[in-house]
Amino acid sequence: MGQAYQMGLDLDHVVCASGSAGTHAGLLVGLTGNTAHLPLTGINVRRDRQTQEGNVHALAQQTAELVGVPDIPREAVRALDEWVGPGYSLPTAEMTEAVQLLARLEGILLDPVYTGKAMAGLIGLVRRGEFEPGQKVLFVHTGGRPRCMPTRTCCSHEQGRRGAGRYGTGGHAGLLRQGPAPRRSRERSGASAAPDRQQSWRTGPECRSVRPGRVPGPVLAQMARGLQASGADFLVMVCNTAHAFEDDILNATSLPFVSLIEETRDAVLRERPALRRVGLLATNACLDAGLYQSAFAPHDVRTLTLEGASLERFMELLYRIKAGNTGPDVRAEMRSLALELVDAGAEVLVAGCTEVPLVLGAQDVPAPLVNSTDVLVERTLQYARGLAPLPERSVETPA
């Protein structure tokens, strides 16, 4: 409420997901304690209305007693159950529509268990005239984005294309569709399904004939074909090193491909148009593939990299970070390696590995630090919302 007051927002209604009842009850007590006189509607995700309203009211009463808030009237509790569907965490057509709509039009991610169904409820209330035109309704987004990642079918409900959105993006909701669940676990679509990129590249091209199952290229190509078949409009890959196999992906599909390497290079050059030396914190496989070196060379920018013992230390740090170690020792050592590049003349540093920003921030180094992952996320949202034209393919579209 403090934020609303500071922003001058005169709210008319609040909508939230109602599951275990904690969020719903807490909001109710807070609104009552602040004499906000603001109606609150919970959208159930697991129980029938009567049961859920009883749970919320009981918890709200207990909480009110603890914090010295007057009794919560029973009629203030509203928990609608029309959007629960077949059960807790089970997808519905309305939830799928809500998830895709928010992603396509606003670049906001909803999870399929809580906020997706809550937003479906809000949309349903709007459609049936619950709110007057011009009223200000606050939707409480309670998070849950990680739940989107392992869920393969929550956003592939048979909805069909809805046409062009407000930003003219049309079917970009396909970014959230990954198609039906796989028949075998090793066919799952995701970076973890691909063979180790470091090992495959470091063992050299000969591994393609000796140990074809260990090469990420064909696996990534299969993933790309699956995403295209599921309705994706363009492809994004968040692993820097895996871009060594970009041609395998481009040759497998006709979709535009957003290159993390090229987007990061462009972001660096926007930061420093007159740049002459860039420092690169990247894996040995990424360096061997020459991904960033090739990207910067046409712009007369020299790429400075870690070598020898320093590169070995860097790789050891990455595996420690992957194992969950992001403590002060790891942070100090990563900073030390970054400073080596600055001392060598780097004017800008590139975090060319997704683990680096977990232990190294812009405040840790005297030179600008460009996080390749952040760059890719920002550009992906711009492409998905139609705010920038999709990149042209670098290879001929396969027949």
C-alpha positions in Angstrom: 0.0 0.0 0.0 2.9 2.3 0.7 4.1 1.9 -2.9 0.6 2.6 -4.2 0.4 5.8 -2.1 3.8 7.0 -3.3 2.9 6.4 -6.9 -0.4 8.1 -6.5 -2.4 5.0 -7.4 -6.0 4.9 -6.4 -6.7 1.2 -6.5 -10.2 -0.3 -6.8 -9.5 -4.0 -6.3 -6.8 -6.6 -5.6 -6.5 -10.1 -7.1 -4.2 -12.8 -5.9 -3.7 -16.6 -6.1 -5.1 -18.5 -3.2 -3.4 -21.8 -2.4 -2.1 -22.6 1.0 -4.0 -19.5 2.2 -0.9 -17.7 3.6 -0.6 -15.0 0.9 -4.4 -14.4 0.7 -4.8 -14.2 4.5 -1.7 -12.0 4.9 -3.0 -9.5 2.3 -6.4 -9.5 3.9 -4.9 -8.7 7.3 -2.6 -6.0 5.9 -5.4 -4.3 4.0 -7.7 -4.4 7.1 -5.0 -3.1 9.4 -4.3 -0.2 7.0 -8.0 0.6 6.7 -7.6 0.4 3.0 -11.2 -0.4 2.3 -10.0 -2.3 -0.8 -11.8 -5.4 -1.9 -9.6 -8.5 -2.3 -10.4 -11.5 -4.5 -8.4 -14.8 -4.3 -8.4 -17.2 -7.2 -8.3 -20.8 -5.9 -5.7 -23.1 -7.3 -6.5 -26.3 -5.4 -9.8 -26.3 -3.3 -13.5 -25.6 -3.5 -14.7 -22.1 -2.6 -16.3 -23.0 0.8 -13.3 -24.9 2.1 -10.8 -22.3 0.9 -12.7 -19.3 2.3 -12.9 -21.1 5.7 -9.1 -21.7 5.6 -8.3 -18.1 4.7 -10.6 -16.7 7.3 -9.2 -18.9 10.1 -5.6 -18.0 9.2 -6.4 -14.3 8.8 -8.1 -14.3 12.3 -5.0 -15.9 13.9 -2.7 -13.4 12.2 -4.8 -10.4 13.1 -4.7 -11.4 16.7 -0.9 -11.6 16.6 -0.4 -8.2 15.0 -3.2 -6.4 16.8 -5.6 -5.9 13.9 -9.4 -5.9 14.4 -11.3 -9.0 13.6 -11.6 -9.9 10.0 -15.2 -10.1 8.9 -16.2 -13.4 7.2 -17.8 -11.6 4.3 -14.4 -9.9 3.5 -13.0 -13.4 2.4 -13.6 -14.2 -1.3 -11.9 -17.2 -2.9 -13.3 -18.2 -6.3 -12.9 -21.7 -7.5 -14.1 -21.5 -11.2 -10.5 -21.7 -12.5 -9.1 -24.6 -10.4 -9.8 -27.0 -13.3 -9.2 -30.8 -12.8 -7.0 -30.2 -9.8 -3.9 -28.6 -8.2 -1.0 -28.0 -10.7 -3.0 -29.6 -13.6 -3.2 -27.3 -16.6 -6.3 -25.7 -18.0 -7.1 -24.0 -21.3 -7.7 -20.8 -19.5 -4.4 -20.9 -17.6 -2.5 -21.6 -20.9 -4.2 -18.7 -22.6 -3.3 -16.4 -19.6 0.4 -17.5 -19.6 0.8 -17.0 -23.3 -1.1 -13.7 -23.4 1.0 -12.1 -20.7 4.2 -13.4 -22.2 3.3 -12.2 -25.7 1.9 -8.8 -24.8 3.8 -7.8 -21.7 6.9 -9.9 -21.5 5.7 -11.1 -18.1 6.1 -14.8 -17.1 3.5 -16.6 -15.1 3.9 -20.1 -13.6 1.3 -22.8 -14.5 0.4 -23.6 -10.9 -0.4 -20.3 -9.1 -0.1 -17.1 -11.1 -1.2 -18.6 -14.4 -4.5 -19.8 -12.9 -4.9 -16.5 -10.9 -4.4 -14.5 -14.0 -6.9 -16.7 -15.8 -9.3 -15.9 -13.1 -8.7 -12.1 -13.4 -9.2 -12.3 -17.2 -12.4 -14.2 -16.6 -13.7 -11.6 -14.1 -12.9 -8.8 -16.6 -14.7 -10.7 -19.4 -17.9 -11.2 -17.4 -18.0 -7.5 -16.4 -16.9 -7.8 -12.8 -15.0 -4.5 -13.1 -16.1 -1.2 -14.5 -14.1 0.3 -17.4 -11.3 2.5 -16.1 -11.1 0.7 -12.7 -7.6 0.0 -11.4 -7.1 -3.6 -10.4 -3.8 -4.7 -8.8 -2.7 -8.3 -9.6 -0.3 -9.7 -7.0 2.4 -11.6 -8.9 3.8 -14.1 -6.3 6.7 -15.4 -8.4 7.1 -19.0 -9.3 9.0 -18.5 -12.5 11.4 -21.5 -11.9 8.3 -23.7 -12.1 8.0 -22.7 -15.8 11.3 -24.4 -16.6 10.7 -28.1 -16.0 7.0 -27.9 -17.1 6.8 -29.1 -20.7 3.1 -29.3 -21.4 1.7 -26.5 -19.3 1.9 -24.1 -22.2 1.1 -26.4 -25.1 -2.6 -26.8 -24.5 -4.5 -26.8 -27.8 -5.2 -23.1 -28.0 -4.3 -22.2 -31.6 -2.8 -19.0 -32.7 -4.5 -15.8 -31.5 -3.3 -13.6 -34.3 -1.1 -10.5 -33.9 -0.8 -9.1 -30.5 -0.5 -5.5 -29.5 3.1 -5.3 -30.5 2.5 -7.2 -33.8 4.3 -10.3 -32.5 1.7 -12.8 -33.7 2.7 -16.3 -32.7 5.7 -15.4 -30.5 3.9 -17.2 -27.7 5.5 -20.2 -29.3 8.5 -19.3 -27.3 6.7 -20.9 -24.4 5.6 -24.0 -26.2 7.8 -27.1 -26.1 5.4 -29.6 -27.4 4.3 -33.0 -26.0 6.2 -34.8 -23.3 9.1 -36.9 -24.7 8.8 -40.7 -25.0 12.3 -41.2 -23.5 14.1 -39.0 -21.0 17.2 -38.7 -23.2 15.1 -36.9 -25.8 14.1 -34.1 -23.5 14.5 -30.6 -25.0 17.0 -28.5 -23.0 20.7 -27.8 -22.6 21.1 -30.5 -20.0 20.1 -33.1 -22.7 23.1 -32.3 -24.8 26.5 -33.9 -24.3 29.1 -31.9 -22.5 30.1 -29.0 -24.8 33.5 -28.6 -23.2 34.5 -32.3 -23.6 33.1 -32.6 -27.1 34.9 -29.6 -28.5 38.2 -30.2 -26.7 38.4 -33.8 -28.0 38.5 -32.4 -31.5 36.7 -33.0 -34.8 37.7 -36.6 -34.8 35.2 -37.3 -32.1 32.4 -36.8 -34.7 33.2 -40.1 -36.3 34.6 -42.0 -33.4 32.0 -41.1 -30.8 29.1 -39.5 -32.6 26.8 -39.8 -29.6 29.1 -37.5 -27.7 28.8 -34.5 -30.1 26.3 -31.8 -29.1 25.6 -30.6 -32.7 23.1 -33.4 -33.8 21.4 -33.3 -30.4 21.0 -29.5 -30.5 19.7 -29.8 -34.1 17.1 -32.3 -32.9 16.0 -30.0 -30.2 15.7 -27.1 -32.7 13.5 -29.2 -35.0 11.3 -30.1 -32.0 10.9 -26.5 -31.0 10.0 -25.5 -34.5 7.5 -28.3 -34.7 6.0 -27.1 -31.4 5.3 -23.6 -32.8 8.4 -21.5 -31.8 9.0 -18.5 -34.0 12.7 -18.0 -33.3 15.4 -19.8 -31.4 17.6 -18.7 -28.5 20.4 -20.6 -26.9 21.8 -19.4 -23.5 25.1 -21.4 -23.5 28.0 -19.4 -24.9 30.1 -22.5 -25.8 27.3 -24.3 -27.5 27.3 -21.6 -30.2 30.2 -23.5 -31.7 27.5 -25.8 -33.1 25.3 -23.0 -34.4 25.5 -24.2 -38.0 24.1 -27.6 -36.9 21.0 -25.7 -35.6 20.6 -23.4 -38.6 20.9 -26.3 -41.0 18.2 -28.2 -39.1 15.5 -25.5 -39.1 14.2 -22.5 -41.0 13.8 -20.4 -37.9 15.7 -17.2 -37.1 18.4 -17.8 -34.6 19.3 -15.1 -31.9 23.1 -15.4 -31.5 24.2 -14.7 -27.9 27.7 -14.1 -29.2 26.6 -11.5 -31.8 24.2 -9.8 -29.4 26.9 -9.5 -26.8 29.4 -8.1 -29.3 26.8 -5.5 -30.4 26.1 -4.5 -26.8 29.8 -4.1 -26.1 30.3 -1.9 -29.1 27.3 0.2 -28.1 28.9 0.7 -24.7 32.3 1.6 -26.3 32.1 2.5 -30.0 35.8 3.2 -30.1 36.8 0.0 -28.3 40.1 -1.6 -29.2 40.6 -4.3 -26.5 38.0 -6.4 -24.9 38.7 -8.9 -22.1 36.9 -12.2 -22.3 36.0 -14.5 -19.4 35.0 -17.7 -21.2 35.6 -21.4 -21.2 38.6 -23.0 -22.9 36.3 -24.6 -25.4 34.7 -21.3 -26.2 38.1 -19.8 -26.7 39.3 -22.7 -28.8 36.2 -22.3 -31.1 37.1 -18.6 -31.5 33.5 -17.5 -31.1 34.1 -14.1 -29.6 37.4 -13.6 -31.4 35.7 -14.0 -34.8 32.8 -11.8 -33.8 35.0 -8.9 -32.7 37.8 -9.2 -35.3 35.9 -7.5 -38.2 35.5 -4.4 -35.9 39.3 -4.2 -35.3 38.8 -5.2 -31.7 41.5 -7.3 -30.1 40.2 -10.0 -27.7 42.2 -10.6 -24.5 41.8 -14.0 -22.9 43.1 -15.9 -20.0 45.9 -18.4 -20.8 47.9 -21.2 -19.1 47.5 -21.5 -15.4 45.0 -18.6 -15.3 42.7 -20.4 -17.7 43.0 -23.6 -15.6 42.1 -21.7 -12.5 39.1 -20.2 -14.3 37.8 -23.6 -15.4 38.3 -25.0 -11.9 36.2 -22.0 -10.6 33.4 -22.7 -13.0 33.0 -26.3 -11.9 33.1 -25.1 -8.3 30.3 -22.7 -9.1 28.3 -25.4 -10.9 28.6 -27.5 -7.7 27.0 -24.6 -5.8 30.0 -22.9 -4.3 29.6 -19.1 -4.7 31.4 -18.2 -1.5 33.8 -15.3 -0.8 36.9 -17.4 -1.9 35.4 -18.1 -5.3 34.3 -14.5 -5.7 37.8 -13.2 -4.8 39.5 -15.6 -7.2 37.2 -14.7 -10.1 37.8 -11.0 -9.4 41.5 -11.6 -9.4 41.3 -13.3 -12.9 39.1 -10.4 -14.2 41.7 -7.9 -13.0 44.4 -9.8 -14.9 42.5 -8.9 -18.1 42.1 -5.3 -17.0 45.8 -5.0 -16.2 46.5 -6.5 -19.7 44.6 -3.5 -21.2 41.0 -4.7 -21.5 38.7 -1.6 -21.7 35.6 -3.7 -21.3 35.0 -7.2 -19.8 32.6 -9.8 -21.2 31.2 -12.4 -18.9 31.1 -15.0 -21.6 30.0 -17.9 -19.4 26.7 -18.1 -17.5 28.4 -18.9 -14.2 30.6 -15.8 -14.1 27.9 -13.3 -13.1 27.0 -15.5 -10.2 30.2 -14.4 -8.5 31.3 -11.3 -10.3 29.5 -8.0 -10.5 30.1 -4.6 -12.1 31.1 -3.3 -8.7 33.9 -5.8 -8.5 36.0 -4.5 -11.5 37.2 -1.1 -12.6 36.1 -1.7 -16.3 32.6 -2.0 -17.6 31.3 -5.6 -17.3 28.9 -6.9 -19.9 26.9 -10.0 -18.9 26.1 -12.0 -22.0 23.1 -13.7 -20.4 21.5 -10.3 -19.4 22.1 -9.1 -23.0 20.4 -12.1 -24.4 17.4 -11.9 -22.1 16.9 -8.2 -22.9 17.1 -8.7 -26.7 14.9 -11.8 -26.6 12.1 -9.9 -24.9 12.5 -7.1 -27.5 12.2 -9.6 -30.3 9.3 -11.4 -28.7 7.4 -8.2 -28.2 8.0 -7.1 -31.8 10.1 -4.1 -30.7 13.0 -5.1 -32.9 13.2 -7.0 -36.2 14.4 -10.6 -35.9 18.0 -11.2 -37.0 18.5 -12.6 -40.5 19.8 -16.1 -40.8 23.5 -16.5 -41.6 23.1 -19.6 -43.6 20.7 -20.6 -46.4 17.3 -21.9 -45.1 17.2 -25.7 -45.5 14.7 -27.2 -47.9 
